[in-house]
Amino acid sequence: MAPMKNSHVTNQLIVSAAANLGTIASGMALGFSAVALPAMQMTDHVPHVSEEQASWVASLTSIGMPAGCLLMGPLLTRLGRRRTLMLVNFPSVLGWLLIATAPHSENWPLYLVYVGRLLTGISTGLVSTAAVVYVSEVIDRTLRGVVVTWPSLGVALGILIVYVLGSIFQENWRLVAGISTCVPIISIALIWYILPESPVWLLARGNVEEAELCMRKIRHVPLEERLTEDMQKELDAMMASNTPRSNNRTWRDDLAYLKRPEAYKPLLIFNSFFFFQQFSGIYVIIFYAVNIIRESGVNFDGYLATVLIGVSRVVITVIISYASKRFGRRMLCNVSGIGMTLSTGSLAIFLSLSHGGTISHETLLTHSWFPITALLLCVLTGTLGFLTLPFAMIGEVFPAAIRGSAAGFCTFMATIFCFMAVKLYPEMRLWMGYHNVFTFYTVIIVVGTIVMYFVLPETQGKTLEEVEDFFRNGGKASCNKTSRNKLLPTKIALEGTR
């Protein structure tokens, strides 16, 4: 394969960044409750927010996300990738405005916050999937391993930004919401100005010439130059797998398509991955970070801890963008699972000893660094794989005919799991005890790590067609032997298909 020119690489990275800007707003929506709830639950706050109301403020974003995910498939198919990426930012703008303008009175502000959180959740459910699908379709496969993790980087950056704003304006959550409004507005403007339409979507509508023009814009190839041999092969492969009849697909066609192994196998694998992700407790930490730090009994500033968590996530997500290309998805998943098991398990043991009285209050204060370090390591190692890989890979593993709908459904299930985990956390803390909640998360992580070790395929360096062939052929990629072995989850998986 001939090396790409620097201008080709730079232009693709700019396009990817613009497509993923909306994910920053998603991260801010996810992290907002962590910095807003401590102020809302102060005794002099008007109105005072109870534990039950606080759980709704935290989880309503997760309720809105499934609705956005269900809308994603039809929007991507009918409106196209570019217009959908613009449209999905509008609920975020409205939601943040409602939260920012909630009046200082007893009756109405909480309801406006509820509606605002719901709308930002809908936008969150829409944005990430649209960005992943678009980037997976338009970026050269040699860069795809880097940029498909950018939605996770955008979310991590958004969480960091809202944590920093929350630490600066600790009692002014309305101002934090007002500042957050700017991000989706900027995203809409940049998408409109920079992004061409996806060639895959255009070819599905029979627009061959426009598809080539968009590919040239994305890859920065002038009209007077011929497409490189690799680009022409990629365009031909897109034409072969995307026909104009896909424009007339209905939900019944998508359901019928699920009978094919290249459709139902990745659907089962990634719904399982999302289940393990959400019930590992990683999103509970993000949504309730300040309160978790305070309730652990340690002498540490909860807002400072959230900033440290946010910085850690951003740094690791940047590293992942390149580590994924060098080491592949499977290794990152395995390292992430082992790291989360050790850190979350250590935290569970520490909290159990503290709860049982084995660790005195004086010792707890002296060793307050331990639970903070365990939480940071949990977030760090989770970001290596469990938190980022499912979202990064759903744009790679499904056939083009159902990619939008299948990716949307997977994200829909992830948000259902997220709502359950976040909403149930306060009740689980009361039923099971604070220490047993993290023991439960540790068990889920162990099971998830083992399951993913046996079923998760390697997609790094593979074309979308090769990944599709891998699932279609029962774990045997229709490419050279080296590519086949790299795609295989394990030797056991290969032997099971013979």
N, C-alpha and C positions, 0 to 999 in steps of 0.2 A: 504494500500500500504506500503510495507516494505521500510524503509529509505535506501537511496543509500549510499555506502561507500564514504569516502572522495576522494579516488583515482578515483572513477567513476566520481564524480562531477568535480574534477580538470581537468581530461583529456578532458571532454566535453567542459569546459570553454576554454582550450587551443586550441582545434579544432575550436571553435567559433571565438576566437580572430584571428587565422590565416586566416579564411575564410573572415573576415571583414576588414583585414588590407588594402585592396585596396580601401575601402571607405574613408580612410584618404586622399588618393590622389584625390578622388572625391571632398572632402571638400576643398582642396587646390585649385582645379580648379574653384570651385564656388566662393571662396573668393578672388581670385587673382585680378580680375578687380577692386575691391574696393581699393586695395593698389597700383595698377599699373597705373590706370587712372590719379590720381592727378599728378604724375610725367610726364606721357605722354602728358598731356595738359598744362605743363609749357611752357611759351613763348620761352624759349631757347632750348626746346627739339627738337631733329632732328630725324624724321620729327615731326612737330607740329601736334597733333591729334585734329581734330575738334569735335564738339558735335556729329555729325552724325557718324563719324568714331568711336568715343568712345562708342556709343550705340551698334555698331557692335562688338567691342572688348568685351563688356559685354555680349551680347546676343548670340554670335556665339557658345558658349558652350551649350546653350540651344537648338540651332539648331542641333548640333551634337548628343545630347542626344536621340531624337526620333529615329534616325537611329540605335543607339545601342539597344534601347528597342525592335525594330522590329526584330533585329537579335537574341535577347535573347531566344525567344521560340524555334526556330530551333536548336540553339547551345546547349541549355540545353537538348533537346530531343535527338539529334544525337551524340553529343560528350560526354555527361555526365556532371555532376555538377563539378567534380574536374578539368577536362581539360578546361572546359569553364572558371572557376575562374582564371586559369592561363592565358588563351588566352586574356581575356578582359583587362589585364593590359598593353599589348604591345602598343595599340594606345596611352595610357597615356605617356609611356616612350618616344615615338617618338614625340608626341605633345609638351611635356615640353622641349625636346632637340631643337626643331625648334624655340621655343620662346626664349630659353636661348642663342642661337647662332645667333639671328637676327642681321644683321650687322648695324653699325652706318652710315647710308647713307639715302638719300632722297627717293630712289625708292623702295627698296625691304623689309625693315624690317617689315612694317605694314602687307604686304601680308603673310610673314612667321608667324607673330603673328596670323593673321586670320586663317591660316591652322592649326597652333598649337592649338588654342582655339577650333577649330572644332574637332580635334582628341581627345583632352582631354574631350570634351563633349560626343563623341561617347563612350569613355571608362567609363565615369560617368553614361551614360544610361545603360551600360552593368553591371557594378560592383554591384550596390546596389541590383538589382533584383536577380542576381545569388547568392549573399550572403544570402539574406532573404530566398530564396527557399531552399538552401542547409541546413541552420541552422534549419529551420522549420521541415525539414524531418529527421534530424539525432539526434536532441537533445531530451532528455526526456521531457515529457510535463510539469513536475514540474519545469524545468529550462527554458522552452521556453518563459515564460512571461518576464524573465530577458534578455535573449540573443537576442530575435528578435528585441529589440530596439538598439542593438549594431551597426547596419549599420548607424543609426542616430547619435550614439555616435562617430563613426568613422568620419562621415561628420563634426560634430561639432568640433572634435579635429583637423581635417584638416584645417577648417576655422580659428581656433585659431592659429594654427602654422603659416599659411600664413599671418595672421594679425600681429603676433609678428615679423616675418621676414620682413614684409613691414614697420613696425615702426622702425626697426633697420636699414634697407637699403632703406630709403625712396625714393631715386632717382635711385636705381639700381635694377629695376624690372627684368633684365636679370639674375642677381645672384640669386634672389628669385626663378626664374623658374629653374635654374640649380640645386639648392638644392632640389627643389620639385621632380626632376627626380629620386632621390634615393628611394622614397617611393614605387612606383610600382615595381621597381626592387627587393627590399626586399620582397615585397608581392609575387612575382612569385616564389622566392626561398623557402619561407616558405610553400607555398601551395604544391609545389612539394615534399618537405621533410616531411611534417606533415600530410596532409589531405588524408584520405581514400575516396573512392567513396561513394556516397549516396546509402544505401541499397534499397531505393525506386526505384531509377533508375535501379539498377541491377536486381531487381525482375521483373521490366517491360520487361526485356530482358531474363527472365527465368534463371538467374544466382543465384539460391537459396543459394548454398553453399558459393559463394563469398559474397553474401549479408549478410549472418550470420557472416562471418569473418570480414567484415567491421564494422558491428554493434559491434562485440566484441572489435575491435580496438578503436572505438569511445567511447564505454562505459567502456573500460579498464577491460574486462573480459577475463582471460586467457583461452586457449583451453581446459585445463584439468578441468575447472569448468563448471558446467551447467549454462545456462542462468536462471536468476531469473524468477519467474512466470510472473511478469509484463512485462519483456523484451520479453518473449516467446509469450505472448498475443499480444504485439505490433508488433512483427515480423509476427505473423499469420494474424493480421489485415492488414498489408502491403501486404501480399501475396494475401489476398482476394480481395483487391481493386486495385492491379496492376498485370495485366496479360501480358504475352509475346506479345499478339497481339497489345498492345499499341505502340510497336516498329514500326509498319507499319502505324501509323496514319498520315493523311495528313491534310492540312489546311481545306479541305472540311469536314473532320471528326470533327475538332474542331468547325467549324461553326454549324454543325448539333447538336453538344453537347450543344450549347448555347440555344437550345430550352428547356432544362431542368432547373427547378427553382433553383437547386443548383449551376448552372452556371451563368444564367443571373441576378439573384438577387444580388449576391455580385459584379458582374461586374457593374451594375447600381449604387449601393451604393458607391463603391469606386472610380468610375470615378467622381461622384458628390463630394465626399470628396476631391479629388485632385483638382477639380475646385475651391472649396472654399479655399483650402490651398493656391493655387498659386495666387489667386486674393485678398488674405487678405493683400498683401503687404509685407509679411515676407521675400520673396526672393529678392524683390526690395531693402529692407534694407541691406541684405547681399551683393548684387552686387554693390550697390552704397553707402555704409556706410559712407566713408569719405566725399564724395560730399554732401550727405544729411545733415551731421552735419554742414558743412561749409555754406550751403545754408539756413539753418534754422536761421542764423544771430546771433548765440550764440557765446560767447567767450570761446571756448573749443577746445582742440587739437583733431582733427578728428581721427588721428591715435591712440591716447590713447583711444578714444571712441570705436574704432573697437576692440581693445584688450579687453576692458571691456565687449563688446558684445560677443566676442569669449569665454572668461572665463565663462560668464553667461550661455552660451549654453552648454558648457561641463559639468558644475556643475549640471545643471538641467537635462541633458540627463543621467548622472550617477544616479541621484535620481530617474528618471523615470524607470530605469532598475529594481528597487526594488519596487517602488510605483505601477507600473503596475501589479506586482504579488500580492501585498497586496490589492489594491483598484480596480483593473480591468481597462479595457480600457475605458469603458463608462464614469466613473466618471472623469477620466483624461481629456477626450474630453470635457465634460461639463464645468469643471473648466477652461480649456484652452480657450474655446470660450468666457466665461464671462470675464476672465482676459484680453484677447485681445480686447474685445469690450470696456472695461473701459479705458485701456491704449491708444489704438489707437484713441478712441473718444476724450480723454482728449487732446492728441497731436493735433488733428484736430481743436478743439475749441481754443487752445492756438495759433495755426498758423492763424486761422481765425481772432482772436482778434488783433493779430500782423499785419496782412495784412490790416485790416480795420482801423488801426491807434488807436484803443482803448488802446493798449499797446504801450507806448513810447519806443524809442530806448534805453533810459537809463534803463527803467524797464526791457526790454528784456535782457540787459547785466547783470543786477542784479539778474534776475531769470533764468539765462542760465541753471541752474541745472534742471529746469522743463522739457524741451523737451528731454534732455539727459536721464533723469529718465524715461520718458514716452516711449522712444525708447527701453531702457533696459528692462522695464517691458513687452513691446510688444514681444520682443524676448524671454524673460524668460517664459511668459505664453504661447506663441506660441509653444515653445519647449516642454511644458508639454503635448501637445496633437496634435494640428493641424499640426505641422511641422513633428512630429515623427510617430504618430500612423498609418497614411495611408501606409507608407512604411513598418512599422513593421507588419501590419496585412495582407498584400496581400499574404504573404506566408502561411497564416493559413486558408483562407476562400474559396479557390478554390479546386475543386476535383483534385485528383492526375493526372487524364487523361489529363487535360488542364492547370495544375498549372503553368507550365513554360510559355505557350503561353498567358494565361490570365493575369498573373502577368506582363509579358512583355508589353502587350497591355495597362494595366492600367498605367504603368510607362511611356509608350509612350505618352499617353494622358496628363499625368502630365507634361512632358517636353514640349509638345506643348503649354499647358497653361502657363508654366514658360517662354517660349520664348516670347509669346504674352505680358505677364505682364512686363517683363524686357525691351523688345524692345520698348513698347509703353510708358513706364514711362517718358522719356524726352518729348515726344509729349504731353502726358496728362498734364504734368507740365506746358507746354505752353498754351494748350487749356483751361484747367480748373483752373489753378492757383495751386500753391504748397499746399495751405490749403485744397482745394476741392478734391485733389487727396486722401488725407488721410481720408476725409469724405466718399469718395467712398469706400475705403478699410473697413471702419467701418461698412457700410451698408452690404457689402458682408459677413463680419464676423458674424453679427447678424443673417442674413438669414441662413448661414451655421451652426451655433450653434443650431438653432431651428430644422433644417432639420435632422441633425445628432442625435439629442436627440430622435427623433421618429424612426429612421431607423437603427442606428448602433447597431449590436448585441454584446453581451459580449462573448469573446472567451477565456478569461483567465481560465486556469485549465481544458480546454476541449481537448480531442483528436481531431485530424484532421477529423476523421470519425464522431464524434459527431457534429462538426460544419457543415459538409456536410449534415448530416441527418437533422439538424435544417432547413437549406434552402430547402431541398427536401420536407420536411413534412409541408411546409407552416407556419414555425415559431413554430413548435412543435418538440422538440428534442426527438429522440427515445432513451431516457435514463431515469434515475429516475426523479422524479418530481422536486427535488431541482436543478438538472442540467438544466432542461428545463427552470425553472423560471429565472435562472441566465443568460441563453442565450438570453432570450427575451429582445428586446429593451425597450418596455413599456407595461403596461397593455392594452393600446389601441391597440397595435400591435397584441396582443394575441386575443383580442375580434374580430379584423378585419379578423382573419383567420377562425373563426367558421362558 
